[in-house]
Amino acid sequence: MATAAGEFVVFHDDDSRFTDSRDIERAVAYLQPRQQIAALAFRVGDGKNDWNPQFDHGSTRPHYTFIACAVMFRRTDFRDAGWYFEDFWLYGEERVMALGFYGLGKEIHFFPEVSILH
């Protein structure tokens, strides 16, 4: 993150993949004009039609958190919210960052138009 230069940064694990070649394009088109949104949480599944119930229903809407294997951030909001804590990097950073975004007066939206297989 410290060396990223673009407006947006996508996190997804090395064992995950997008389901469509236009996923990033759709996410950017949604996020770019909406300055109040700091992050998009994507739909997450295992590729065998088993989807994470927390991120698998309804339409695009405000959400309270995200999963680090399937998220797009506005880079400056990520920085301003405090980044991840390098000493405490696993299984909790999502909650800490969500609170940081809310502290900035920003939102997280669930964006099911993008699916990540993980």
C-alpha positions as CSV (number, residue, x, y, z in Angstrom):
1,M,0.0,0.0,0.0
2,A,2.8,2.4,0.8
3,T,4.1,2.3,-2.7
4,A,0.8,2.2,-4.6
5,A,0.3,5.1,-6.9
6,G,-3.2,4.6,-8.2
7,E,-6.5,6.0,-6.9
8,F,-7.7,2.5,-6.0
9,V,-6.1,-0.6,-4.6
10,V,-7.6,-4.1,-4.8
11,F,-6.8,-6.8,-2.3
12,H,-7.3,-10.5,-3.1
13,D,-5.4,-13.5,-1.9
14,D,-2.9,-15.4,-4.1
15,D,-5.3,-18.3,-4.2
16,S,-8.3,-16.2,-5.3
17,R,-9.5,-14.9,-8.7
18,F,-12.1,-12.6,-10.2
19,T,-14.9,-14.3,-12.2
20,D,-15.1,-11.8,-15.0
21,S,-12.5,-9.8,-17.0
22,R,-14.6,-6.6,-16.5
23,D,-14.9,-6.9,-12.7
24,I,-12.3,-4.1,-12.0
25,E,-13.9,-1.9,-14.6
26,R,-17.3,-2.2,-13.0
27,A,-16.0,-1.6,-9.5
28,V,-14.1,1.5,-10.5
29,A,-17.2,2.8,-12.4
30,Y,-19.2,2.5,-9.2
31,L,-16.6,3.7,-6.7
32,Q,-15.0,6.6,-8.6
33,P,-17.9,9.1,-8.5
34,R,-19.0,8.3,-5.0
35,Q,-16.4,10.0,-2.8
36,Q,-18.3,9.1,0.4
37,I,-17.4,5.4,-0.1
38,A,-14.0,4.2,1.0
39,A,-14.2,0.6,0.1
40,L,-16.2,-2.0,-1.9
41,A,-16.7,-5.5,-0.4
42,F,-17.1,-8.1,-3.1
43,R,-19.1,-11.3,-3.2
44,V,-16.9,-14.2,-2.0
45,G,-17.3,-17.9,-2.8
46,D,-15.3,-21.1,-3.2
47,G,-16.1,-21.9,-6.8
48,K,-18.4,-24.8,-5.9
49,N,-21.5,-22.6,-5.5
50,D,-20.8,-22.2,-1.8
51,W,-20.9,-18.4,-1.1
52,N,-20.0,-16.6,2.1
53,P,-23.5,-15.8,3.5
54,Q,-22.1,-12.4,4.8
55,F,-21.2,-11.4,1.3
56,D,-23.8,-13.2,-1.0
57,H,-27.2,-11.6,-1.0
58,G,-29.2,-8.6,-2.2
59,S,-28.1,-5.7,-4.2
60,T,-25.4,-3.1,-3.8
61,R,-25.8,-1.4,-0.4
62,P,-23.9,0.0,2.6
63,H,-22.2,-2.7,4.6
64,Y,-20.3,-2.8,7.9
65,T,-17.1,-4.6,7.0
66,F,-15.2,-6.4,4.2
67,I,-13.0,-9.5,3.7
68,A,-9.4,-8.7,2.8
69,C,-9.4,-11.4,0.1
70,A,-12.1,-9.5,-1.8
71,V,-12.0,-5.7,-1.5
72,M,-11.2,-2.5,-3.3
73,F,-10.1,0.6,-1.4
74,R,-9.8,4.2,-2.3
75,R,-6.1,4.5,-1.5
76,T,-6.2,7.9,0.2
77,D,-9.0,6.8,2.5
78,F,-7.1,3.6,3.4
79,R,-4.1,5.8,4.3
80,D,-6.2,8.4,6.2
81,A,-8.0,5.7,8.2
82,G,-4.6,4.5,9.6
83,W,-3.4,1.7,7.3
84,Y,-3.1,-1.8,8.7
85,F,-1.1,-2.3,11.9
86,E,2.0,-4.2,10.8
87,D,2.4,-6.0,14.1
88,F,-1.2,-7.2,14.2
89,W,-1.9,-8.1,10.6
90,L,-4.1,-11.2,10.6
91,Y,-7.8,-11.7,11.4
92,G,-8.9,-8.4,12.7
93,E,-7.5,-5.8,10.3
94,E,-10.9,-5.6,8.5
95,R,-12.7,-4.6,11.7
96,V,-10.0,-2.0,12.6
97,M,-10.1,-0.5,9.1
98,A,-13.9,-0.5,9.0
99,L,-13.9,1.6,12.2
100,G,-11.2,3.9,10.7
101,F,-13.3,4.5,7.6
102,Y,-16.4,5.3,9.7
103,G,-14.2,7.6,11.8
104,L,-13.5,9.5,8.5
105,G,-17.2,9.7,7.9
106,K,-16.9,7.2,5.0
107,E,-18.9,4.2,4.0
108,I,-18.2,0.6,2.9
109,H,-20.5,-0.9,0.3
110,F,-21.2,-4.5,-0.6
111,F,-20.8,-4.7,-4.4
112,P,-22.2,-8.1,-5.5
113,E,-21.6,-7.3,-9.2
114,V,-18.0,-8.5,-8.6
115,S,-17.4,-12.0,-7.4
116,I,-14.2,-13.4,-6.0
117,L,-13.5,-17.2,-6.0
118,H,-11.4,-18.0,-3.0
